Amino acid sequence: MIQVQNLTKDYGQLRALDNISFTIPKGEIVGFLCPNGAGKTTTLKIMTCFMPPNAG
């Protein structure tokens, strides 16, 4: 299972992620689709410990 709770990331004055939460049950196959600049890469970098969050 993957669980993200209240994830926030700021780059100075710019808020890239604003309190996002989601759960992916074990065995589920999901797609992470959003427009460009929506925070997909930032979310995945935080989930894989390449970058620390500001909160969450």
C-alpha positions as CSV (number, residue, x, y, z in Angstrom):
1,M,0.0,0.0,0.0
2,I,1.1,3.5,-0.7
3,Q,-0.3,6.3,1.5
4,V,0.4,10.0,1.2
5,Q,-1.1,12.3,3.8
6,N,-1.1,16.1,3.8
7,L,2.0,16.5,1.6
8,T,3.1,20.1,1.0
9,K,6.2,21.4,-0.8
10,D,7.2,25.0,-1.2
11,Y,10.0,26.5,-3.4
12,G,10.4,29.9,-1.8
13,Q,7.1,31.8,-2.5
14,L,5.8,29.1,-5.0
15,R,3.8,26.3,-3.5
16,A,4.2,23.2,-5.7
17,L,2.1,20.8,-3.6
18,D,-0.7,22.0,-1.3
19,N,-1.8,19.5,1.3
20,I,-2.3,16.5,-1.0
21,S,-3.4,13.1,0.2
22,F,-4.1,9.8,-1.5
23,T,-4.0,6.0,-0.9
24,I,-3.1,3.3,-3.4
25,P,-4.1,-0.2,-2.2
26,K,-1.7,-3.1,-2.5
27,G,-1.9,-4.7,-6.0
28,E,-3.5,-1.7,-7.7
29,I,-2.1,-0.3,-10.9
30,V,-2.5,3.4,-11.3
31,G,-1.6,6.2,-13.6
32,F,-0.4,9.6,-12.3
33,L,-1.8,12.0,-14.8
34,C,-2.0,15.8,-14.5
35,P,-1.2,18.8,-16.6
36,N,2.4,20.1,-16.9
37,G,3.5,21.9,-13.7
38,A,0.9,20.1,-11.5
39,G,3.5,18.6,-9.2
40,K,3.8,15.0,-10.5
41,T,7.6,14.9,-10.4
42,T,7.8,16.7,-7.1
43,T,5.4,14.2,-5.5
44,L,7.4,11.2,-6.8
45,K,10.7,12.7,-5.7
46,I,9.3,13.2,-2.2
47,M,7.8,9.7,-2.1
48,T,11.2,8.1,-3.1
49,C,13.1,10.3,-0.6
50,F,15.1,12.2,-3.2
51,M,13.7,15.5,-1.8
52,P,12.2,16.4,1.6
53,P,8.7,17.8,2.0
54,N,7.9,21.0,3.9
55,A,5.0,19.1,5.6
56,G,3.3,15.7,5.4
